[in-house]
Amino acid sequence: LTKIIGKRSRHSMLASTPASILNHKTSKNGIPADSTKSGYALAPAVFLFLVMRHGAPDHPGQAGAIAALASAGIAATLYASNCPDDSPLFVATWYPIAILIVAAAGYFAGRRFLRW
C-alpha cells in the first residue's frame, strides 16, 4: 500500500503491523516528558501545601494527595499547551503515570508536612 501511495500516510497504517502502529503513535519523549510534567506540578503543590497547612486537615495524607492532584491537573494543562505530542496513546499512557507519581508524592508529603 505504501508503494502505491508513495509516502507514509495515515492510509499506510492499514498495512502496518501493530508494533509499527504503536511506535508511530507514541512519543519519543516518554520519561523526560514525565519528569517535566512532575516538575511543573511543584510550584502549585508548594502553594497549596502552604495554604492547607493553616487549615489543619484531619487526614493529612489524603489532603496532600488531593492538593497534588490539583497541582498535577494544572501541570498537565501547562504541559499540554506546549507539547507537540498530542496523540491519544501518548496522553493515555504518560499523563496518568505523571499524575500518579505526583499524587503519591503529595500523599507522603502531606503526611509529613500537613500534620498538626
VMD Tcl script that builds the backbone (N, CA, C; Angstrom):
set m [mol new atoms 348]
animate dup $m
set s [atomselect $m all]
$s set {name element resname resid chain x y z} {
  {N N LEU 1 A 0.818 -1.188 0.000}
  {CA C LEU 1 A 0.000 0.000 0.000}
  {C C LEU 1 A 0.869 1.262 0.000}
  {N N THR 2 A 1.988 1.233 0.724}
  {CA C THR 2 A 2.851 2.408 0.729}
  {C C THR 2 A 3.524 2.623 -0.621}
  {N N LYS 3 A 3.742 1.552 -1.382}
  {CA C LYS 3 A 4.314 1.714 -2.718}
  {C C LYS 3 A 3.317 2.394 -3.651}
  {N N ILE 4 A 2.038 2.108 -3.458}
  {CA C ILE 4 A 1.009 2.732 -4.299}
  {C C ILE 4 A 0.876 4.208 -3.955}
  {N N ILE 5 A 0.848 4.515 -2.672}
  {CA C ILE 5 A 0.669 5.898 -2.247}
  {C C ILE 5 A 1.953 6.696 -2.445}
  {N N GLY 6 A 3.091 6.058 -2.213}
  {CA C GLY 6 A 4.359 6.719 -2.463}
  {C C GLY 6 A 5.004 7.296 -1.205}
  {N N LYS 7 A 4.263 7.542 -0.181}
  {CA C LYS 7 A 4.840 8.040 1.066}
  {C C LYS 7 A 4.021 7.497 2.220}
  {N N ARG 8 A 4.551 7.576 3.377}
  {CA C ARG 8 A 3.856 7.078 4.565}
  {C C ARG 8 A 2.785 8.085 4.966}
  {N N SER 9 A 1.583 7.640 4.986}
  {CA C SER 9 A 0.473 8.494 5.385}
  {C C SER 9 A -0.406 7.722 6.347}
  {N N ARG 10 A -1.527 8.310 6.690}
  {CA C ARG 10 A -2.455 7.629 7.584}
  {C C ARG 10 A -3.013 6.364 6.943}
  {N N HIS 11 A -3.110 6.347 5.620}
  {CA C HIS 11 A -3.626 5.174 4.929}
  {C C HIS 11 A -2.640 4.018 4.974}
  {N N SER 12 A -1.371 4.304 5.112}
  {CA C SER 12 A -0.397 3.228 5.181}
  {C C SER 12 A -0.467 2.495 6.507}
  {N N MET 13 A -1.159 3.068 7.486}
  {CA C MET 13 A -1.309 2.413 8.774}
  {C C MET 13 A -2.146 1.145 8.635}
  {N N LEU 14 A -2.956 1.059 7.590}
  {CA C LEU 14 A -3.786 -0.116 7.386}
  {C C LEU 14 A -2.942 -1.343 7.082}
  {N N ALA 15 A -1.803 -1.151 6.445}
  {CA C ALA 15 A -0.939 -2.264 6.085}
  {C C ALA 15 A 0.200 -2.451 7.073}
  {N N SER 16 A 0.157 -1.776 8.212}
  {CA C SER 16 A 1.233 -1.847 9.190}
  {C C SER 16 A 0.956 -2.919 10.238}
  {N N THR 17 A 2.017 -3.347 10.863}
  {CA C THR 17 A 1.870 -4.276 11.979}
  {C C THR 17 A 1.518 -3.487 13.232}
  {N N PRO 18 A 0.943 -4.138 14.242}
  {CA C PRO 18 A 0.614 -3.418 15.476}
  {C C PRO 18 A 1.825 -2.755 16.136}
  {N N ALA 19 A 3.002 -3.379 16.051}
  {CA C ALA 19 A 4.184 -2.779 16.659}
  {C C ALA 19 A 4.558 -1.471 15.966}
  {N N SER 20 A 4.457 -1.426 14.640}
  {CA C SER 20 A 4.802 -0.188 13.949}
  {C C SER 20 A 3.750 0.885 14.196}
  {N N ILE 21 A 2.492 0.477 14.384}
  {CA C ILE 21 A 1.463 1.450 14.739}
  {C C ILE 21 A 1.765 2.040 16.114}
  {N N LEU 22 A 2.137 1.173 17.067}
  {CA C LEU 22 A 2.450 1.637 18.412}
  {C C LEU 22 A 3.642 2.592 18.395}
  {N N ASN 23 A 4.680 2.267 17.626}
  {CA C ASN 23 A 5.837 3.148 17.546}
  {C C ASN 23 A 5.493 4.474 16.892}
  {N N HIS 24 A 4.570 4.451 15.940}
  {CA C HIS 24 A 4.163 5.676 15.262}
  {C C HIS 24 A 3.289 6.545 16.153}
  {N N LYS 25 A 2.471 5.933 16.999}
  {CA C LYS 25 A 1.506 6.667 17.797}
  {C C LYS 25 A 2.064 7.191 19.115}
  {N N THR 26 A 3.137 6.610 19.617}
  {CA C THR 26 A 3.689 7.073 20.887}
  {C C THR 26 A 4.822 8.045 20.632}
  {N N SER 27 A 5.183 8.754 21.653}
  {CA C SER 27 A 6.217 9.768 21.548}
  {C C SER 27 A 7.577 9.178 21.851}
  {N N LYS 28 A 8.584 9.884 21.466}
  {CA C LYS 28 A 9.937 9.508 21.838}
  {C C LYS 28 A 10.364 10.254 23.098}
  {N N ASN 29 A 9.480 11.068 23.667}
  {CA C ASN 29 A 9.810 11.853 24.848}
  {C C ASN 29 A 9.703 11.044 26.127}
  {N N GLY 30 A 8.640 10.306 26.324}
  {CA C GLY 30 A 8.447 9.388 27.428}
  {C C GLY 30 A 8.846 9.885 28.795}
  {N N ILE 31 A 9.888 9.300 29.368}
  {CA C ILE 31 A 10.311 9.597 30.735}
  {C C ILE 31 A 10.734 11.059 30.908}
  {N N PRO 32 A 11.519 11.668 30.004}
  {CA C PRO 32 A 11.831 13.088 30.208}
  {C C PRO 32 A 10.585 13.965 30.258}
  {N N ALA 33 A 9.594 13.646 29.458}
  {CA C ALA 33 A 8.354 14.416 29.492}
  {C C ALA 33 A 7.622 14.187 30.802}
  {N N ASP 34 A 7.724 12.982 31.335}
  {CA C ASP 34 A 7.111 12.671 32.621}
  {C C ASP 34 A 7.720 13.511 33.738}
  {N N SER 35 A 9.032 13.637 33.730}
  {CA C SER 35 A 9.678 14.441 34.764}
  {C C SER 35 A 9.383 15.924 34.575}
  {N N THR 36 A 9.171 16.352 33.348}
  {CA C THR 36 A 8.809 17.749 33.103}
  {C C THR 36 A 7.429 18.048 33.668}
  {N N LYS 37 A 6.473 17.143 33.425}
  {CA C LYS 37 A 5.123 17.339 33.969}
  {C C LYS 37 A 5.150 17.340 35.482}
  {N N SER 38 A 5.951 16.466 36.071}
  {CA C SER 38 A 6.062 16.435 37.532}
  {C C SER 38 A 6.718 17.701 38.052}
  {N N GLY 39 A 7.674 18.227 37.322}
  {CA C GLY 39 A 8.331 19.472 37.725}
  {C C GLY 39 A 7.396 20.671 37.649}
  {N N TYR 40 A 6.530 20.685 36.628}
  {CA C TYR 40 A 5.542 21.759 36.526}
  {C C TYR 40 A 4.570 21.735 37.694}
  {N N ALA 41 A 4.350 20.583 38.285}
  {CA C ALA 41 A 3.398 20.451 39.395}
  {C C ALA 41 A 3.983 20.929 40.717}
  {N N LEU 42 A 5.271 21.156 40.769}
  {CA C LEU 42 A 5.910 21.505 42.032}
  {C C LEU 42 A 5.465 22.865 42.570}
  {N N ALA 43 A 5.441 23.878 41.744}
  {CA C ALA 43 A 5.076 25.218 42.222}
  {C C ALA 43 A 3.638 25.294 42.733}
  {N N PRO 44 A 2.631 24.796 41.991}
  {CA C PRO 44 A 1.280 24.826 42.555}
  {C C PRO 44 A 1.141 23.961 43.806}
  {N N ALA 45 A 1.869 22.849 43.867}
  {CA C ALA 45 A 1.783 21.979 45.039}
  {C C ALA 45 A 2.338 22.670 46.276}
  {N N VAL 46 A 3.455 23.350 46.135}
  {CA C VAL 46 A 4.029 24.073 47.279}
  {C C VAL 46 A 3.060 25.150 47.762}
  {N N PHE 47 A 2.463 25.878 46.833}
  {CA C PHE 47 A 1.500 26.914 47.207}
  {C C PHE 47 A 0.293 26.301 47.922}
  {N N LEU 48 A -0.256 25.222 47.375}
  {CA C LEU 48 A -1.409 24.580 48.002}
  {C C LEU 48 A -1.063 24.005 49.370}
  {N N PHE 49 A 0.121 23.462 49.520}
  {CA C PHE 49 A 0.535 22.938 50.823}
  {C C PHE 49 A 0.672 24.058 51.850}
  {N N LEU 50 A 1.203 25.197 51.431}
  {CA C LEU 50 A 1.320 26.322 52.360}
  {C C LEU 50 A -0.056 26.814 52.797}
  {N N VAL 51 A -0.994 26.846 51.876}
  {CA C VAL 51 A -2.349 27.276 52.219}
  {C C VAL 51 A -3.025 26.240 53.113}
  {N N MET 52 A -2.866 24.963 52.794}
  {CA C MET 52 A -3.530 23.912 53.560}
  {C C MET 52 A -2.919 23.710 54.938}
  {N N ARG 53 A -1.698 24.111 55.111}
  {CA C ARG 53 A -1.043 23.924 56.408}
  {C C ARG 53 A -1.764 24.703 57.506}
  {N N HIS 54 A -2.366 25.816 57.151}
  {CA C HIS 54 A -3.086 26.622 58.137}
  {C C HIS 54 A -4.469 26.053 58.423}
  {N N GLY 55 A -4.950 25.114 57.624}
  {CA C GLY 55 A -6.281 24.559 57.807}
  {C C GLY 55 A -6.331 23.368 58.750}
  {N N ALA 56 A -5.216 22.771 59.097}
  {CA C ALA 56 A -5.131 21.606 59.980}
  {C C ALA 56 A -6.084 20.488 59.546}
  {N N PRO 57 A -5.801 19.803 58.420}
  {CA C PRO 57 A -6.693 18.755 57.941}
  {C C PRO 57 A -6.705 17.537 58.871}
  {N N ASP 58 A -7.853 16.843 58.920}
  {CA C ASP 58 A -7.974 15.638 59.746}
  {C C ASP 58 A -7.162 14.474 59.195}
  {N N HIS 59 A -7.106 14.371 57.879}
  {CA C HIS 59 A -6.361 13.301 57.208}
  {C C HIS 59 A -5.295 13.948 56.324}
  {N N PRO 60 A -4.118 14.206 56.879}
  {CA C PRO 60 A -3.112 14.963 56.121}
  {C C PRO 60 A -2.622 14.262 54.858}
  {N N GLY 61 A -2.565 12.933 54.859}
  {CA C GLY 61 A -2.124 12.222 53.659}
  {C C GLY 61 A -3.104 12.394 52.508}
  {N N GLN 62 A -4.387 12.256 52.811}
  {CA C GLN 62 A -5.401 12.437 51.777}
  {C C GLN 62 A -5.450 13.881 51.300}
  {N N ALA 63 A -5.314 14.815 52.227}
  {CA C ALA 63 A -5.305 16.229 51.844}
  {C C ALA 63 A -4.112 16.537 50.945}
  {N N GLY 64 A -2.957 15.955 51.246}
  {CA C GLY 64 A -1.783 16.145 50.409}
  {C C GLY 64 A -1.956 15.542 49.032}
  {N N ALA 65 A -2.595 14.365 48.970}
  {CA C ALA 65 A -2.834 13.734 47.670}
  {C C ALA 65 A -3.809 14.561 46.834}
  {N N ILE 66 A -4.829 15.117 47.461}
  {CA C ILE 66 A -5.796 15.946 46.727}
  {C C ILE 66 A -5.136 17.232 46.240}
  {N N ALA 67 A -4.312 17.845 47.080}
  {CA C ALA 67 A -3.580 19.042 46.646}
  {C C ALA 67 A -2.640 18.711 45.492}
  {N N ALA 68 A -2.002 17.551 45.567}
  {CA C ALA 68 A -1.097 17.135 44.497}
  {C C ALA 68 A -1.864 16.833 43.208}
  {N N LEU 69 A -3.058 16.250 43.323}
  {CA C LEU 69 A -3.868 16.009 42.130}
  {C C LEU 69 A -4.279 17.321 41.469}
  {N N ALA 70 A -4.621 18.313 42.279}
  {CA C ALA 70 A -4.967 19.620 41.713}
  {C C ALA 70 A -3.760 20.238 41.011}
  {N N SER 71 A -2.601 20.148 41.645}
  {CA C SER 71 A -1.400 20.713 41.017}
  {C C SER 71 A -0.988 19.908 39.787}
  {N N ALA 72 A -1.236 18.602 39.789}
  {CA C ALA 72 A -0.936 17.789 38.601}
  {C C ALA 72 A -1.859 18.164 37.448}
  {N N GLY 73 A -3.105 18.502 37.750}
  {CA C GLY 73 A -4.014 18.969 36.707}
  {C C GLY 73 A -3.551 20.275 36.097}
  {N N ILE 74 A -3.078 21.174 36.951}
  {CA C ILE 74 A -2.532 22.450 36.463}
  {C C ILE 74 A -1.290 22.191 35.601}
  {N N ALA 75 A -0.432 21.295 36.085}
  {CA C ALA 75 A 0.794 20.985 35.346}
  {C C ALA 75 A 0.488 20.317 34.005}
  {N N ALA 76 A -0.475 19.419 33.980}
  {CA C ALA 76 A -0.836 18.749 32.726}
  {C C ALA 76 A -1.388 19.751 31.721}
  {N N THR 77 A -2.153 20.722 32.205}
  {CA C THR 77 A -2.679 21.753 31.312}
  {C C THR 77 A -1.551 22.609 30.745}
  {N N LEU 78 A -0.613 23.010 31.594}
  {CA C LEU 78 A 0.530 23.802 31.123}
  {C C LEU 78 A 1.375 23.010 30.125}
  {N N TYR 79 A 1.613 21.750 30.434}
  {CA C TYR 79 A 2.436 20.927 29.553}
  {C C TYR 79 A 1.732 20.680 28.220}
  {N N ALA 80 A 0.432 20.395 28.276}
  {CA C ALA 80 A -0.305 20.092 27.048}
  {C C ALA 80 A -0.395 21.299 26.125}
  {N N SER 81 A -0.376 22.491 26.691}
  {CA C SER 81 A -0.451 23.677 25.844}
  {C C SER 81 A 0.842 23.923 25.068}
  {N N ASN 82 A 1.926 23.285 25.476}
  {CA C ASN 82 A 3.215 23.477 24.806}
  {C C ASN 82 A 3.779 22.217 24.170}
  {N N CYS 83 A 3.107 21.097 24.328}
  {CA C CYS 83 A 3.646 19.818 23.860}
  {C C CYS 83 A 3.168 19.506 22.445}
  {N N PRO 84 A 4.070 19.161 21.531}
  {CA C PRO 84 A 3.648 18.808 20.176}
  {C C PRO 84 A 3.061 17.393 20.084}
  {N N ASP 85 A 3.298 16.562 21.101}
  {CA C ASP 85 A 2.790 15.182 21.088}
  {C C ASP 85 A 1.402 15.158 21.709}
  {N N ASP 86 A 0.392 15.118 20.846}
  {CA C ASP 86 A -0.975 15.125 21.355}
  {C C ASP 86 A -1.754 13.897 20.912}
  {N N SER 87 A -1.042 12.836 20.589}
  {CA C SER 87 A -1.740 11.622 20.186}
  {C C SER 87 A -2.455 11.019 21.397}
  {N N PRO 88 A -3.606 10.414 21.184}
  {CA C PRO 88 A -4.349 9.845 22.313}
  {C C PRO 88 A -3.570 8.787 23.092}
  {N N LEU 89 A -2.771 7.989 22.395}
  {CA C LEU 89 A -1.995 6.966 23.085}
  {C C LEU 89 A -0.933 7.588 23.984}
  {N N PHE 90 A -0.301 8.665 23.544}
  {CA C PHE 90 A 0.683 9.367 24.365}
  {C C PHE 90 A 0.023 9.944 25.609}
  {N N VAL 91 A -1.114 10.606 25.427}
  {CA C VAL 91 A -1.820 11.215 26.553}
  {C C VAL 91 A -2.319 10.141 27.512}
  {N N ALA 92 A -2.861 9.056 26.989}
  {CA C ALA 92 A -3.403 7.992 27.841}
  {C C ALA 92 A -2.320 7.207 28.562}
  {N N THR 93 A -1.101 7.230 28.047}
  {CA C THR 93 A -0.013 6.480 28.678}
  {C C THR 93 A 0.765 7.324 29.674}
  {N N TRP 94 A 1.284 8.456 29.241}
  {CA C TRP 94 A 2.239 9.191 30.053}
  {C C TRP 94 A 1.610 10.165 31.041}
  {N N TYR 95 A 0.483 10.751 30.728}
  {CA C TYR 95 A -0.138 11.686 31.660}
  {C C TYR 95 A -0.569 11.002 32.956}
  {N N PRO 96 A -1.259 9.849 32.906}
  {CA C PRO 96 A -1.623 9.203 34.175}
  {C C PRO 96 A -0.427 8.767 35.005}
  {N N ILE 97 A 0.651 8.365 34.342}
  {CA C ILE 97 A 1.854 7.976 35.094}
  {C C ILE 97 A 2.388 9.168 35.873}
  {N N ALA 98 A 2.499 10.315 35.226}
  {CA C ALA 98 A 3.000 11.511 35.900}
  {C C ALA 98 A 2.044 11.942 37.016}
  {N N ILE 99 A 0.744 11.850 36.769}
  {CA C ILE 99 A -0.234 12.251 37.785}
  {C C ILE 99 A -0.165 11.324 38.991}
  {N N LEU 100 A 0.014 10.026 38.770}
  {CA C LEU 100 A 0.145 9.093 39.889}
  {C C LEU 100 A 1.415 9.343 40.697}
  {N N ILE 101 A 2.504 9.671 40.022}
  {CA C ILE 101 A 3.751 9.985 40.733}
  {C C ILE 101 A 3.564 11.218 41.609}
  {N N VAL 102 A 2.938 12.244 41.059}
  {CA C VAL 102 A 2.715 13.481 41.815}
  {C C VAL 102 A 1.751 13.231 42.979}
  {N N ALA 103 A 0.689 12.450 42.748}
  {CA C ALA 103 A -0.280 12.166 43.807}
  {C C ALA 103 A 0.362 11.359 44.945}
  {N N ALA 104 A 1.190 10.383 44.604}
  {CA C ALA 104 A 1.874 9.599 45.639}
  {C C ALA 104 A 2.840 10.467 46.434}
  {N N ALA 105 A 3.569 11.323 45.734}
  {CA C ALA 105 A 4.477 12.236 46.442}
  {C C ALA 105 A 3.689 13.193 47.330}
  {N N GLY 106 A 2.533 13.650 46.855}
  {CA C GLY 106 A 1.693 14.534 47.651}
  {C C GLY 106 A 1.140 13.852 48.878}
  {N N TYR 107 A 0.803 12.568 48.754}
  {CA C TYR 107 A 0.300 11.823 49.908}
  {C C TYR 107 A 1.361 11.755 51.004}
  {N N PHE 108 A 2.584 11.368 50.630}
  {CA C PHE 108 A 3.637 11.246 51.632}
  {C C PHE 108 A 4.087 12.607 52.156}
  {N N ALA 109 A 4.108 13.606 51.299}
  {CA C ALA 109 A 4.453 14.958 51.761}
  {C C ALA 109 A 3.364 15.499 52.679}
  {N N GLY 110 A 2.111 15.183 52.382}
  {CA C GLY 110 A 1.012 15.616 53.240}
  {C C GLY 110 A 1.094 14.991 54.614}
  {N N ARG 111 A 1.441 13.720 54.676}
  {CA C ARG 111 A 1.596 13.067 55.981}
  {C C ARG 111 A 2.729 13.695 56.779}
  {N N ARG 112 A 3.715 14.183 56.090}
  {CA C ARG 112 A 4.875 14.760 56.789}
  {C C ARG 112 A 4.673 16.222 57.146}
  {N N PHE 113 A 4.143 17.027 56.213}
  {CA C PHE 113 A 4.120 18.475 56.407}
  {C C PHE 113 A 2.768 19.058 56.806}
  {N N LEU 114 A 1.678 18.298 56.692}
  {CA C LEU 114 A 0.363 18.867 56.992}
  {C C LEU 114 A -0.194 18.422 58.347}
  {N N ARG 115 A 0.553 17.647 59.089}
  {CA C ARG 115 A 0.033 17.247 60.402}
  {C C ARG 115 A 0.219 18.373 61.411}
  {N N TRP 116 A -0.584 18.325 62.453}
  {CA C TRP 116 A -0.523 19.390 63.452}
  {C C TRP 116 A -0.412 18.860 64.839}
}
mol reanalyze $m
mol bondsrecalc $m
mol representation Tube
mol addrep $m
